[in-house]
Structure formats: C-alpha cells, structure tokens
Amino acid sequence: MKNKKGDFWKSVWNKRMLICIFTGFTSGLPLYILISLLPAWMRSEGISLKSIGLFALIGIPYTWKFLWAPAMDKYVLPFLGRRRGWMLLSQVGLLLSIASFGFFDPKISLLSIAIIALFVAFFSASQDIVIDAYRRELLPDKELGFGNSIHVNAYRVSGLIPGSLALILADSMEWKFVFLIVSAFMGVGIILTFFITEPNLSSKPRTLTEAVVEPFKEFINRKGLKGAFLILAFMFLYKIGDNMATALATPFYLDMGFTLSEIGIIAKNATLWPAIIGGILGGLLMIKIGINRALWIFGFVQIFTILGFVFLAQAGNDKIVLAIVISLEYLGVGLGTAAFVAFIAKSTHPKYTATQLALFTAFASLPRTFANSIVGFIVESFGWQNFFIICTIIAIPGIILLFWVAPWNEKEKIKV
C-alpha cells in the first residue's frame, strides 16, 4: 500500500509536471489573444460584429497544422535539437508578431491587423505541434492523464493575461503598450525552452514520405474507413455548440452594457476558475466512470449550460447573473474538455503521436475557425437570445455520435 501511494505522489510531484505547467501557459497565451483580446480591442474601437466574426478565419492554421507537422517531425534545426529548436523559433515569432498589433489602428488598418493575426495563428499552431509532441515523449504512460490535465489547466490560466489583465490595463493606457506587455509573457516559454532537455524517446522518421503517410495509414487501418470518419466527425461536432456560444463572448458582454474593467474582473474570472475546477473534477470522475461515460454526461452538461446565456441576454446588465451564468457555462466547458482531451489522447498511436495529435486537434479546432466566422452574421440576423438557442441545437449531433464512437457500456482501460 505504501509503495502504491509513493508511486502516486511521485507521478504527481515531479519535474515533468512542472514542465507541463509552463508548456500549457505558453501554448494557451497566443490563442486567448486571438479569441479574447483581439475581439475586445476591435469592438472597443467600433469595428462591426460581422468583421469581428470573420476574424475567426485567421484560425485556419490551427485546422491545417497537420500539413506541416510531418516536416517538423522530420527536419532538425541547427540549434537546440529537434523539439526545442522548433519550439524556440515559433515562440520568438509569437513574441514579435503579438507586440506589433499595437502599432496599428483597427479603423484604418484592419487588413494589416488580419495579416499579423494570421502570423500569430501560424506560429501558435506550430508551437502547439512541437509542444504536444514533446509532452507525449516526456511523460511516461502512467503520467499522461494527469500531465495533460495540468497542461490544459495552465493553458486556461494563461487566458487571464489577455482576458483580464490586458482589459484592465486598456482602461488606463494605450493599446500599443498593452500589446507590448502581453507579448512579453511569451518570455515564459522562451526561458523554458532553454532550460529543458530534449526527450530521449524522440525517434526521427527516416523519410518525409514516412512522416506524412504512415500516421494517416495507421489510423485508418486501426479504426477502418467508417470508424475513422465517425471519430473525426465527432471531434468536429462535440464542442461546436459551446465554441460558437463563446466565440463573441466579449462583444456580447459589451453589448449588454458592461465595461472593459467589469469584463476583466467579473466575466474573465468567472470563466477561468470554474473551467479549471471542471477540468480537475472531470479528471477525477473519469477514474471512476471511464472516458466514454464522461463524454456522455459532460456533453449533456455542456448543452444545458449554453442555455444560461439566454437568461443573461434577457437580464441585460446584471453583474450577479453575469457571474452565475458564465460560471456554470465554463464549469460545463471544463468538464467537457477534460473528457474530450482524454478521448483524443486515447485515439492516437504512440508511434505517430505528433502528426496524429496535430490531425485530431486540427479537426477539434475547425468549429472555432469556420463555424465561428459566421456567428456575427447570425447574431445580427437573429439577435443574441436566438443565437444562443441555435448554439444549443447545434450541440446535439455531437452527442448522437457517441452511440458509435464511445458507447456507454463499452469496456475501457483507464491508465492513471
């Protein structure tokens, strides 16, 4: 019994988990800049919801990152090693591109801002490829579940910088300095890259063809053509409802009459901590009930909590309703994400983790890019209240697919 307890705490408290905290932070920061800070900046400068919604298309690199993931797997840069070299290059690119936002005015340079945002998305997606591969090679199998949970929670904590701190600063200083301060936080990842070591288990593909073809071939052979299609469809649809519901969250709060400081203090904290609690609670519950049943239960929680935004749209500028509704919504988001990330990890083959993870996470991010690009048109056509009802309905097909991809009574082995 003592040995088992000792092994458990060794898996929880070690250097690898500390690395997962930093990788999660540096991975999440640029995404939250794109989906949280950028819309707030543009809306505060008077940019229309349609234009802001179309900015979701700059997330295309997240959906196509599997195309260049094999090249990052095959080729080694002449500094720091295969994983750390690509990590540093993408992080320096992020620092410079994020800082450059503040030197443009959205009213007259919207195209330039869109181009910079596209670069941020490209560098961010590239960083995700190498960080996901590094984390998979760093963690032994028994630490994968907890390590990924730590990474996801640190990912969410990073959202405090662009989603809370930056908005509060924007009320008292120019946006140019806000973006310079936010970009400086990429230094966390750069410092980490210099202090970590290359993983010992990293095996380089012999040819680029092998790096490109084999991961896809293995996945289709293992699941069958129909099974592979159903899994990819599920990855696209499972979180599409809450992704769309929160795509224009900050402009929605502004339209309800809340100030940037109120959003930074109330709304952003009400999203972060419930999502973290939901992620931790979800991880613990999965030990008891398994991944499949968690996907079912947490999926229904996600659907019902989206409806909370309908009540917020009716209540208007009510800070208490704002905090309660958003807390419940993001508790559901945290639960759903915990099960969803575990399912993605379970669907990969250890030999082809880098490219398969890039493929699966790309499909998972598709709703955030393409579906979210039209939410501004939906809101302006139907209003906020009807928009959230539509999001609830759209979330249902992802639950239906669980009958095939994650049956309730399917036997599964959960590694802790």
N, C-alpha and C positions, 0 to 999 in steps of 0.2 A: 504493500500500500504506500509506503514511504517513497519507494522508487518511482511509482506512478505519479505521485504528487510532485516529486522532484523533477521528473521529466516534463511535467506540465508547466511548471514555473520556468524551467529552462527554455521552453518553447515560447513563453510569453515575454520574459525579461531577458533580452539579448540584443546584441549589436544589430542584428538583421532587422529587428522590429523598429529600432531607431532609424535605420536607413529608410524603411518603408514610410515613416512619418515624413521625412524630408522629400522623398520621391513623390508622395501624394501631394504635398504642398506645392512643389514646383510644377507638377503636372496640371493641377487644377487652376492655378492662378490665371494663365492666359485665356482659358475657356471662359471663366467668370468675367474677365474683362470684356470679352466679346458679347456675352449674352446678358450681362447685367450693367456694367459701367457704360458701354458704348450706347445702348438704347436710352439710358438715363441722360447722358450728355446730349444726344441729339434731340430728345424730346424737350429738354430744358432750353434748347436753342431754337425751338419752334419747328422742328422737322416733323412732317406728317407721319401718321401711323403706317400708311401704306409704304412709305420709303423705309421706315424703320423695320417693318416686317420683311421687306425684300432683302434687307441686310443679312437675314438668316442664310441666304445663299452663299455668303462668304465662308460658311462652314463646309463647303464642298470638299476641301482637303481631308476632313475627318471621315468622309464617306468613301474616299478613294485612296486612302493611305495604304491599303493592301497592295496597290500597284507598285509602289516603290519600296515597300517593306523588304522584299527579297534582295534588293540591291544593298540595303543597309545591313542585311544579314550576311551577304557575300563579301562585300568590299570593306577593307580596313583602312581608316585614315592614318596618316603618318605620325600621329601623336595620340597618346593616352590609351591606345588599344581599341578594339572593335566597338564595344559598347560605350565606353567613356568618351571616345573621340567624337562619335556622332552626337552624344549627349551634350558635350560642350558646344559644338557647332550650332546646334539648334537653340541652346539656351542663350548664347551671345546674340544670335539673330532675333530672338524674342525680346531681349533687353533693349536693343536698338530700335526695333520696329514699334514696340509699345511706347517708348519715350517720344517717338516722332509724332504721335497722334496730336498732342497739344499744340503743335506748331501750325495747325490748320483750322480754319473756321468752317463748321458744318454748313453754314448758309451759302458759302461761295465755293467750297472745295469738297463737296460731297463725294465726287468721283475719286479724288486723291485719297480721301479717308477710306473709301471702299477698297482701294488697291492696297493700302497699308494693312487693313483688316485681313485681306486675303493672305498677305505675307505672314501675319501673326498666326492665322489659322494653319498655314502650311508648316511653319516652324513648330507650332504646338502639336500638330498631328505627328510630325516626325519625332519630336521628343517623346510622345506617348508610345510610339513604336519601340524605341530603344529602351525606355524605362520599363515597359511591360515585359519585354524580353529579359532585361536584366533582373527584374524582380522574380520572374519564373525560374531563372537559373540560380538566383541567390538562395531562395527558400527551399528547404527540404520538403518532401510531400506532406509531412505531418504539420508543417507550419503554414501551408498555403492558405488555408481558410482564414486563420487569424491574421496573417500578414496582409492578405488582400483587404480584410476588414479595416485594419489600421490604415492602409493606403487610401481607401475610399473615404474614411473619416477625416484624414488630414487633407484630402482633396477638397472636402466640404469646408473645412476650417479656412482654407485659402480664400474662399469666397467672401470672407469678412473684409479682406483688403479692398477689392474693387466694389463690393456690395454694401459696405458700411463705412469704413474709414474714408474712402475716396469721396463718397457722397457728402459726408460731414465736412471734409476739407473744402469741397467745391462751394460750400456756402460762405467761405471766408477767404478764398484765394482763387487766382486764375486757373483755368483748366490746364494750361501749359505746365504749371508746377505740380498739379495733381497727377498728371500722367508721368512726370519725371519721378515723383515719389513712388508711385505704383510700380513703375518699371524697375526701380532699384531693388524691389523684393525678389526679382529673378536672381539676384546675387546669392540667395539661399541655395538655389540649385547649382550654381556655378561653383560655389565653395564645396558643396557636397561632392561634385564630380571629381575634384582634385584629391579629396580625402579617401574616397572608396577605392577598392581594388577591383580588377577585372575578375569575373566569376570563373572558377576552374572548370566548370562543366560546359563552357561555351564551345561548341563544335561548329566549324565553318563549313557551309556547303561547298562541294568540290567544284561545281559549275553554277553559273547563273541560271541555266535551264533547270537544274535540280532544285535550286532555291525557289524558283517560280512554280514549277509544275507539281512537284511531289506533295506539298501541303494540301493542294486542292484535290489531287488524285486520291490521297489517303482518306480525306474527309468523305468524299463521295463513295469510295469503296466500303468504308466502315458503316455509313448510315444508309447507303442506297440513294438513288437519284431522288425518289419521292421523299424519303426521310430527310435528306439534306435540304430540299426545298422547303419542307414544313418547318424545319428548325430555323432557317434563315427568315422565313415569313414571320415566325413567332418573334424573333429578335427585333424585327422591324415594328411589329404591332403591339407588343406587350406594354410598352411605356409611351406609346404615341399620344394617348389621352392626356396624361399629366404633363408631358413635354409641351404639347400645344397650349394647355391651360396656363402654364407658367412662362411661355415664350415672351409675352409682352407684359410681364408682371409689374415691372417698374412703371411703364407708361400707364398701366391700369390704375396703380396707386396714385399717380399724379393726377389722372383724370377724376379720381374720387376726391381730390382736394387736399391730399397730404403733401407736406413739404418734403424737400430732399432730406433734411435732417431727421424728420419723423420716420421716413422710409429707412434711412440708415440705422436709426436706433431701434425702432419697433419692428418693422417688417423684416429686415435682414436678420436680426437675431431670432425672430420667430420662425424663420426658415431654417437656420443653421442648426440650432440645438435640438429641436425635435427630430430633424433628419439624422443627426448623429445618434440620438437615443434610439430612433427606429432602426438604424443600422446595427447597433450593438445588440438590441433586443432581438432583431431578426436573426443575427448570427447565433445567439443562444438558443432561440426557438428551433432553428434548423437542426441543431444537435439532437433535439427530441423528436421532431416530426419529419425531418428529411427535407430535401430541396424541393421535391415535387409538390408536396402538400403545402409548403411555404409559398410556392408560386401561386397556388390556388387562393389561399387565404389572403395573402398580401395583395394579390391582384384585385380582389373584391374590395379590400380596404381602400386601394388607390381610386377605384371608380367612385365610391361613395363620398370620399373626401373632396373630389373635384367639385361636387355639388355645393360645397361650402362657399365657393366663390360666387355662386348665385345669390346667396344670402348677403354676402359682402356688397355685391352690386346693388342690392336693394337698400341696404343700410346706409351706404354712402360713407361720409367722413365720420366714422365711429372708430376710435382707436382700440377700444376693447374688442369689438367684433373683428377688427383687422388682426389683432394678435391671436385671438382664439381660432379663427378660420384658417389662417396661414399655418399656425402650429399644428393643427390636425392634418392639413393637407400634406405638410412636409414630414410629419410622422409616417404617413402612408407612403410618401416617396422614399423615405429611409428604409422602411420595411421591404418595399418592392425592389429597391436597388440591391439590398443585401442578397435576396434570393436570386435576382437576375444575374448579378456578377458571379455568384456561385455556379449558376447554370452554365454560363459562358465558359468558366474555367473547366467545368466538368466535360464540356463538349470538345475540348482541344486534345490533341495527341501530344505527349511530352516531347517528341522528336521534332515537331513542327510548330511549337508554341508561338514563336514570333509572328510568322505570317498568318497562321490561323487566328490568333488573337486580333491581329490587325484587321482581318476579314470580318470577324464576328463583331468587334466593336464598331467597325465601319457601318455595318448594317444596323446596329443599335442606334447609331447617331443619325441615320438617314431622316427620321422624322424631324429631328431638330433642324435639319437643313432645308428640306424640300417642303414638308407639311407646314413648318413654322413660317415659311416665307409668304404664305397666303393668309396667315391669321389676321394681319392688318386689314385686308380686304373683307374678311368675314366679320370682324368687329364693326367696321364702318358700314357694312350692309345690314347686319342683324342686331347690333348693339352688344354690350358686354354680357348682359344676362343670358341672352340666347346663345351667345358664343360658348359660354361655359356648359350649357346644356348639350350643345353639339359635341364638345370635347368628351363629355361623359358617354355619349352614344358611340363615339369613335373608339373608345377604350374597350368595348365589349368583344370585338373579334379576337383580340389577343388572348382573352380568357377562353374563348371557344377552342382555340388551337391547342390548349393544354390537354384536351382529350387525347391528342395524338403524340405530342412531344414530351409530356410529363404527366402520365396517368396517375390518378390519386393513389391507387393501390400498387403501383409498380415498386418492386423491391430495389432498394438502392443502398450503396455503402457510402457512408459519410466519414471522411478522414478528418480527425481532429488533431 
